[in-house]
Amino acid sequence: MSKMQSLPSRIRRVVLGAGVLALLAAGAIILGLRRENGIPASMDEISPRGVAGKRKWSAEVVPYPGFPLEKVDREWSHQEIALRHKRLVLRELPAYVTELRGVGAKKETGGTSAAWFFVVPRQHLPEFEKYLLELGIPNEALREEKRISFPPPYDDEHHDPPSAVPATRLLFGTSLKANGEGEILGMDFGKSSETMTYYLLNPNLEWVTPRITVGWKSGNVQFLEMPDNPDWE
């Protein structure tokens, strides 16, 4: 059985849709323009930390250098990214991330996708590893491929769970090593052996699936809101 055939149906739809998303987003999301392209640290617009050490994210939309958009898309403020991040993965956006930027459709539907990107500084990678474990990714799946079968009502033989499920953490589905040389949507994640993509489920959201890609050597991170029934299908 191939890797794709062994995935749960909901995760499999997302994996199949990812290739199409890459074609749609490649022109709008250029992520290689980071430190090596001379972007100064001030571009990160690091905001002061608020109560209990939480970062206070700016509500101002400041275009990220070299981040062109399609006409149907719009760039998000850091505050909006932080709110969407918490809704998607049920945890606050880490306060230590840099080079934060995100994009979504001007007219969102249940079938549109969204994406945000950031860099985890090397000294914070151990913290980010713990953060992913708290999201629900098993320790043995952080650096190696792993697949599980979901229990009802999340398995292939049942419908999507109702939105009223009071989930407090994500359900882990699959971890895969990146293909090719580790460049995804223009962002260089390093060698494939150093990059992992994690597919999870948020039981509180019926129409969208979280997908996280981490370059464990580069610190580059990509979060995707992947719709189960995308507009392009």
N, C-alpha and C positions, 0 to 999 in steps of 0.2 A: 504494500500500500504506500502511495506517495505521501510526502509531508502534507500536501494540501488536502488529500482525501481523508487524512486522519484527524483533521481539525473539526471541532464542533461546528454545526451549520452556521450559527450566528457569527462566530469568529471567521469561518471560511468566507462568508460574504464580504466581510471587512477586508480580509487579505486580498481577495480578488479585486475589490474596489480600489485598493491602494495604488495599483499600477495605473489606473485611470486617473486617480487623483494626482499622481506625480506629473502626468502629462498636462493636466489642467493648471497645476500650481507652479510648474517649473518657470513659466514666464513671469509669474507674480511674486515668487518667493525666492530670492537669491540670498543665500545664507553664507556664502564663502567670504563676504566682505567683513571680516572680523579684525582681530589685532594685526594679522599679517598685511592687511590692506591699509594700515595707518589710521584706523579709527581710534581717536583718543579716548582715554578712560572717562572723560567728562560726558561722552555720548551715552554712557549707561544711565545717566540722570539718577544717580543713587539718592533716594529720598531718605529723610530722617526716620528713625525707628519710633514707633508709637508705643502704646501701653504694652507691657509684658514682652518687650523686645520685638514686637511685630512691626514689620516695615509699613510705613505709610506710603501707599502707591499713588502716584500723581494721576489726576483725572484729566490732565491736559494731553491732547494728542500731538505728539512731537514726532514727525516722520523720521524713521530710522534711515541713516545714509545708505544708499544703494539698495533700497527695498522697494522696487517698483511694484505697482498694483495694476491688476486688470480693471477695466472700467466698472465691472460688476462688484468689485471688492472694495473694502475700506480698511484702513489701518486702525488698530485699537489703541486706546490709552493703556498705561500700565495698570490703572485701577480696574478697567474692564477685563483685562487679561486675568488679573488676580481673582475677580469674581467668577469668571467662567472656569478658571482652574479649580476653584473650590467646589463649584457645582459638579464638575466632571469627575473629580477624584476624591471629593469629600475631605480634603485637607487644604490648609493654607498653602499658597505659593511660598516656597522657601525664601527667606529674607536675604540670603547671601547670593542670589543669582545675579548675573550681570548680562549686559547686551540683550535685554528683554525686548521682544517685538512680537506682534501677532496680527493676524488678518482674518477677516470673515466676510461673508457676502453682505452687500448693502441691503438686500431683501432676503432675509433668511426664511427658510421653510424647514419642514421636518426632514428634507432630503439634502440640505446643504451641509457643507463641512466647514470646519474652522481649524486654525493651526496657530500655535505660538511656540517660540523658540528662545532659548537662553543658554548661557554658558555657566557651568558650575566651576568656580575656581578650584585649582588642584587641592588646596588645603581643605576644602569643604567636601571633597568627594566621599570621605568616610561618613560624613553626616548625611549626604544625599543617598548613600547606600542604605543607611538605616531608615531614611524617609521612604524609600521604595519598599522595604520590608514591611513598614507600617501600612502601606497602601494595600498589601495583601500578596505581594510577590514572594514566593518561597525562597529561602536562602539558596537552595540548590538550583534555583532557576535564574539567579542573577547573572551568572556567567556561562551557563550551559543550557542547551535546549531541553524543554520539558513541556509535556502536554498532560492535561487531566480531563476527566469526564465530569461535567457538572451534574449535581443532584437535581431532582425535580424541585421547582418547576422550571429550571434553567437548562435542562438537557435538550437534546435534539427531538425528543418525542413529545415535548410540551411547547405551548405557546410562550411568548415572552412574558416575564413576570409583570404583575400589575404595578403601576407607578406608586401606589400607596405603601409598598414594602419599605419599612423603616430601616434601610441599610445604613450601617455606620462604617463600612469598609467595602472595598471592591472584591470581586471574585476573580481569582486568577484563572486564565485559560491556557495561554501558550507563551513560551519564550523561544525566539528564533534568532540565530546568528544572521547578520546581514549578508546579503549576496554581493558579488562583485568586489570592488575595492573600497567599499565603505562610504561612498559619496551618495547622499540622499537629498533630493530636491536642492542640489547645489551646496549643501553643507557637508564639509569634509569630516567624517566621523573617525577617520583612521582606517586601519586594516579591518577586514571583516571579522577576524578573530577577536578584535577589541571592541566590537559593536554589537549590542543586543537590542532586539525589538520585543516589547511585551504587549500582549493582547489581554485585556481584562474586561469585566462586565461591571457596570454600575446598576444594581437592581432597582434603583429609583428612577432610572431613565430607560424608557422603552425603545426610543428611536435612534439612539446613538451609542457607540462603543468607544471607550478610551483606548488609544494606542500610544505607547511611549517608546521612543528610540533613544538610546544612550550610547555615546562614544566614551567608553570608560577610560581611554587614554587622553582624548582631546577635551573631555568635559562638555562637549556639545550635546544638547538635549532638544528633542522635538516632542511636543504633545499634539495629538490630533483628536478632534471630535469627529469620528467616522460614522456617518449615518448608515443604518442598516439597509435602508432603501434609498440610495443616492439618486439625485435628480438625473444623473447621466445614464442610468440603466433603463 
